[in-house]
Amino acid sequence: MTKKRLSVLILSVWLVSVLAAFWWLELRHISKMEPSLLNQHGVEREVADLIKAAGSGATDSGLPVVVHFIDPGCDCSDDTYAHLEQLTTASLSKVSAKLPEHTNLLYTPDNAGLPETLKHMKRITLNQVPEVTPVVGVWKSDGSLVYLGAYSTGPSCGSGADLLREALLNAAGESLPLLDWPIQVSCHCRWRT
């Protein structure tokens, strides 16, 4: 083998290795979110029962209830944190006035690694949860599910259509058409065991 061919071979192997490493580190969690991964019927039923049993707070005032399913150990959660920070600081017109703190509920294995935006949310315990994270669910005050799926379209949270905001507006009474869910492609991980 000539020196030139050896150099080309080494360069090719290096380039393929770098691309494979990039793919594994950056794109391994981006995939199709199958409906079965959301465990929709189990989650929908259990959270609806929780909302109805509460009897006060969100249910009496007609406010939507948002449940965040987040595992701080998932690499996809970092973009979700930034997205939630934008939502809490940005004006969401009439929805921001209708969404006091007690309408946000959080399901997470632990608080370690969570930003302050999420640490103050009321943590809940559920037996039925989506198989992947991060996922958000929006319920009307009567316990009917409006949306369960990714926070937004695209490979990272906040990079496409803001599905959480659209679902909140819909749950608050604005008749906005929601995109078909679950989203075909998103960044998500399996829960840590």
C-alpha positions in Angstrom: 0.0 0.0 0.0 1.4 3.4 -0.9 1.8 6.2 1.6 -0.9 8.2 -0.1 -3.5 5.4 0.0 -2.6 4.7 3.6 -3.2 8.4 4.5 -6.5 8.4 2.7 -7.5 5.2 4.5 -6.6 6.6 7.9 -8.4 9.9 7.2 -11.5 8.0 6.0 -11.5 5.8 9.1 -11.1 8.8 11.3 -13.9 10.7 9.6 -16.3 7.8 9.9 -15.4 7.4 13.6 -16.0 11.1 14.3 -19.4 10.9 12.5 -20.4 7.8 14.3 -19.4 9.3 17.7 -21.4 12.5 16.9 -24.4 10.5 15.9 -24.2 8.4 19.0 -23.7 11.4 21.4 -26.1 13.9 19.8 -28.7 11.9 17.9 -29.2 8.7 19.8 -32.3 10.0 21.6 -34.0 11.4 18.5 -36.5 9.0 17.2 -40.1 8.3 16.4 -42.3 8.6 19.4 -44.6 5.6 19.1 -48.1 6.0 20.7 -47.4 2.9 22.8 -44.5 4.7 24.5 -46.9 7.2 26.0 -49.1 4.7 27.8 -51.9 7.2 27.1 -54.9 5.3 28.5 -53.3 4.5 31.8 -51.8 8.0 32.3 -55.0 9.7 31.1 -57.2 7.7 33.5 -54.9 8.1 36.6 -54.3 11.8 36.2 -58.0 12.4 35.5 -58.9 10.6 38.8 -56.2 12.7 40.6 -57.7 15.9 39.3 -61.3 14.9 40.2 -60.2 13.8 43.6 -58.5 17.1 44.3 -61.8 18.9 44.4 -60.1 22.2 44.9 -57.5 24.4 43.3 -57.4 23.9 39.6 -60.7 22.0 39.3 -62.8 24.6 41.0 -61.4 27.5 39.1 -61.7 25.9 35.6 -58.0 26.1 35.0 -56.1 23.5 32.9 -53.7 21.1 34.7 -50.2 20.6 33.3 -48.3 17.5 34.3 -44.6 17.4 33.5 -43.0 14.0 33.2 -39.3 14.7 33.5 -36.2 12.6 34.3 -33.2 14.8 35.1 -30.9 12.0 33.9 -32.2 12.2 30.3 -30.0 14.3 28.0 -33.1 15.6 26.3 -34.3 17.3 29.5 -31.8 20.2 29.2 -33.7 21.7 26.2 -37.0 21.1 28.0 -35.7 23.2 30.9 -34.8 26.1 28.6 -38.2 25.8 26.9 -40.1 25.9 30.3 -38.0 28.9 31.4 -39.1 30.7 28.3 -42.7 29.8 28.9 -42.7 31.0 32.5 -41.0 34.3 31.7 -42.8 35.1 28.4 -46.2 36.6 28.2 -48.7 34.0 27.1 -51.6 36.5 26.8 -54.6 35.3 28.7 -53.2 31.9 29.5 -50.3 33.3 31.6 -52.9 34.9 33.9 -54.9 31.7 34.1 -52.1 29.4 35.0 -51.1 29.9 38.6 -48.4 27.7 40.2 -50.8 25.1 41.5 -51.9 24.0 38.0 -48.4 22.6 37.3 -47.7 19.1 38.6 -44.4 17.3 38.3 -43.6 13.6 38.0 -39.9 12.9 38.4 -37.8 10.3 40.1 -35.9 12.9 42.1 -35.2 16.7 42.4 -31.5 16.3 41.8 -30.5 18.2 38.7 -33.8 20.0 38.2 -33.8 23.8 37.6 -35.6 26.1 40.0 -38.5 26.4 37.5 -39.4 22.8 38.2 -38.3 22.4 41.8 -41.2 24.6 43.1 -43.8 22.5 41.3 -46.0 20.1 43.3 -44.6 16.6 42.8 -47.1 13.8 42.3 -46.8 10.0 42.5 -48.3 8.0 39.8 -48.5 4.3 39.0 -49.0 4.8 35.3 -46.5 7.0 33.4 -45.3 7.3 29.8 -42.4 5.0 29.0 -40.3 7.9 27.8 -39.3 11.3 29.1 -39.6 14.3 28.8 -43.3 14.3 28.1 -46.0 16.8 29.0 -49.7 16.3 29.5 -52.4 18.9 29.6 -55.9 18.2 31.1 -58.9 20.4 31.3 -60.2 21.0 34.8 -62.9 18.3 34.4 -60.1 15.7 33.9 -60.4 15.4 30.1 -57.1 15.0 28.3 -56.2 17.7 25.8 -52.7 16.6 24.9 -50.0 14.1 25.9 -46.7 14.0 24.1 -43.6 16.0 23.4 -43.2 19.7 24.4 -42.7 20.8 20.9 -42.0 19.5 17.4 -38.5 18.9 16.2 -35.4 17.2 17.4 -35.0 19.4 20.5 -37.5 21.0 22.8 -38.5 24.4 21.6 -37.1 24.0 18.1 -40.4 23.6 16.4 -44.1 24.3 17.1 -44.7 24.9 20.8 -47.2 22.1 21.4 -47.4 22.9 25.2 -48.5 26.4 24.6 -51.0 25.4 21.9 -52.5 22.8 24.3 -52.7 25.3 27.1 -54.6 27.8 24.9 -56.9 25.0 23.8 -57.5 23.8 27.4 -58.2 27.4 28.5 -61.1 27.6 26.0 -59.5 28.8 22.8 -60.5 26.5 20.0 -57.1 26.0 18.4 -56.5 23.0 16.3 -53.8 20.8 17.8 -51.4 18.9 15.6 -51.9 15.2 15.5 -50.0 13.7 18.4 -47.9 11.9 19.4 -45.3 13.8 17.4 -43.5 11.6 14.9 -40.0 12.6 15.8 -38.7 14.0 19.1 -35.8 13.8 21.6 -36.7 11.4 24.4 -35.2 8.8 26.7 -36.4 5.8 28.6 -36.8 6.4 32.3 -33.9 5.4 34.6 -34.6 2.3 36.6 
